[in-house]
Amino acid sequence: MRLLGAILAGGQSRRFGSDKALADLDGKPMIARVAEALAPSVAHIVVCGHPMPPAGMIGVADLPHAGLGPLGGLAGALHHAHAHGYEAVISVGCDTPILDPDLMTRLCAVEGAGFVTDSPIIGRWPATLADVLLLHLDRNTRRSMRGWAEAVEAHPIDAPHPVPNINTRLDLEDLFPSQRHR
C-alpha cells in the first residue's frame, strides 16, 4: 500500500503571529519536525498550500484555489496522490509535531476514509476521493474537515490522548519549554 503524507500548511498563522510552519523548534522548523513524525507511516511527503516548502520537500498547491482552509490543501494532495499512483493520503497539520506512532498505525490501517476524532485534520483519505472533494468544495460553504469526514462517512478513530496542536507561541512554549525566551 503506497501512502502519501500531506502536511497541510496553507494557513495564515494569525494567532501565532508569524509563519508557524517555519517556527524554530529546537533548531529545526516545526514543519520539519512534523515531517519526521509522519515519515515512518508514508512512502513520501508533500507540503500543501505553503508558498515556500522547506528545501527537499515537494510543494503542492491548494485546489481549486488558495483560501479554502485545510480542505484546499487536502484536495491538492489527493490530486497529486491520484496522479502519482498513491492509494491514499495521510493528512496532518503543520502544527502537530508530535504524532503518536500507534495512532498513526491504526489510521493507516483503516479501509476507506478515516480521521482522528478530536483532530479531524489528521486523516486517511483514499486518492479516489480527489474529484469528490472538489465537488464537495464547489457545493458546500461549510468547509470544515469534520464536515468533509461526515460527507464521505469516514471512520472516526479515537486517540489515546489529545494530539498536541500549536496555534500560539504560548502553545509552543507549553509543549516545548526549551522554546521559552527565544
C-alpha positions in Angstrom: 0.0 0.0 0.0 1.5 3.3 -1.1 0.5 6.2 1.2 1.3 9.8 0.5 1.9 12.1 3.6 0.4 15.5 3.2 1.4 18.3 5.6 -1.3 20.9 5.4 0.4 24.3 5.8 -1.6 26.9 4.0 -3.0 28.8 7.0 -2.2 32.4 7.8 -0.9 31.7 11.4 -2.8 34.8 12.7 -2.8 33.5 16.3 0.8 32.5 16.2 2.0 35.9 14.9 4.3 34.6 12.2 4.6 31.6 9.9 4.2 28.7 12.4 5.3 26.1 9.9 8.7 27.7 9.9 8.8 28.4 13.6 12.1 27.2 15.2 11.6 24.1 17.3 14.9 23.2 18.9 16.9 24.2 15.8 14.5 22.9 13.1 11.4 24.4 11.5 8.2 23.0 13.1 7.2 21.6 9.6 10.5 19.5 9.6 9.5 18.1 13.0 6.1 17.2 11.6 7.7 15.5 8.6 10.0 13.5 10.8 6.9 12.3 12.9 4.9 11.5 9.7 7.7 9.8 7.7 7.6 6.3 9.3 3.9 6.0 8.1 4.2 7.0 4.5 6.2 6.5 1.3 6.6 10.2 0.5 5.6 13.6 1.9 4.3 16.7 0.2 3.6 20.2 1.7 0.3 21.6 0.8 -0.5 25.3 0.4 2.7 26.7 1.7 4.3 29.3 -0.5 7.9 28.2 0.3 8.1 24.5 1.2 11.4 23.7 3.1 14.3 22.5 1.0 13.9 18.9 -0.2 10.1 18.9 0.2 7.7 18.9 -2.7 5.1 21.7 -2.6 1.5 21.1 -3.8 -0.9 24.0 -4.4 -4.3 24.1 -2.8 -7.2 23.2 -5.1 -9.2 24.6 -6.7 -7.5 27.7 -5.2 -5.9 29.0 -2.0 -8.0 30.3 0.8 -10.2 27.3 1.4 -8.6 26.1 4.6 -7.3 22.6 5.1 -9.7 21.1 2.6 -8.0 23.1 -0.2 -4.7 21.5 0.8 -6.2 18.1 1.0 -7.7 18.5 -2.4 -4.3 19.3 -3.8 -2.8 16.3 -2.0 -5.5 13.9 -3.3 -5.0 15.0 -6.9 -1.2 14.7 -6.5 -1.7 11.2 -5.0 -4.1 10.1 -7.7 -1.8 11.3 -10.5 1.3 9.6 -9.0 -0.2 6.2 -8.1 -0.7 6.5 -4.3 -3.6 4.6 -2.8 -4.3 7.2 -0.1 -3.2 10.4 1.6 -2.4 10.7 5.3 -3.0 14.3 6.2 -1.6 16.2 9.2 -1.4 19.8 10.1 1.9 21.7 10.1 1.2 22.5 13.7 1.1 18.9 15.0 4.8 18.0 15.6 4.0 15.1 17.9 2.2 12.2 16.3 1.6 9.0 18.3 3.1 6.1 16.4 0.3 3.7 17.5 -2.4 6.2 16.4 -0.7 6.6 13.0 -0.5 2.8 12.6 -4.2 2.5 13.3 -5.1 5.4 11.0 -3.0 3.9 8.1 -4.7 0.6 8.5 -8.2 2.0 8.1 -10.0 0.8 4.9 -11.5 3.7 3.1 -11.5 7.1 4.8 -10.7 7.7 8.4 -10.0 10.6 10.7 -8.9 11.3 14.3 -12.0 12.2 16.2 -10.5 15.1 18.2 -8.2 16.3 15.4 -10.0 15.7 12.1 -7.2 17.4 10.1 -5.4 14.1 10.8 -6.9 11.6 8.5 -6.6 8.9 5.8 -8.3 9.7 2.5 -8.4 7.4 -0.5 -6.9 9.1 -3.6 -10.1 8.1 -5.4 -11.9 10.9 -3.4 -9.9 13.6 -5.3 -12.8 14.7 -7.6 -15.4 14.1 -4.9 -13.6 16.6 -2.7 -13.6 19.2 -5.5 -17.3 18.7 -5.9 -17.8 19.0 -2.2 -15.9 22.3 -2.1 -18.0 23.6 -5.0 -21.3 22.7 -3.5 -20.7 23.4 0.2 -20.0 26.6 2.1 -19.2 24.5 5.2 -15.5 23.9 4.6 -14.6 22.0 7.7 -12.6 18.8 7.9 -15.3 17.4 10.2 -18.0 18.2 7.6 -15.9 16.5 4.9 -15.4 13.5 7.1 -19.1 13.2 7.7 -19.9 13.7 4.0 -17.7 10.7 3.0 -18.6 8.6 6.0 -15.1 8.5 7.2 -14.3 6.1 10.1 -13.7 8.0 13.4 -10.6 6.9 15.3 -10.2 7.9 19.0 -6.7 9.0 20.0 -5.4 7.5 23.3 -4.6 11.1 24.4 -5.2 14.5 22.9 -3.0 15.3 19.8 -0.9 18.4 20.7 -1.7 21.3 18.3 0.3 24.5 18.3 -1.7 27.6 17.4 0.0 30.2 19.5 3.5 30.9 20.8 2.3 30.0 24.3 1.1 26.6 23.0 4.7 26.1 21.6 6.3 27.1 24.9 3.9 24.9 27.0 4.6 21.9 24.8 8.3 22.6 24.4 9.6 24.5 27.5 13.0 24.9 25.8 11.3 27.4 23.4 10.8 30.0 26.1 12.5 33.3 25.6 13.5 32.6 22.0 
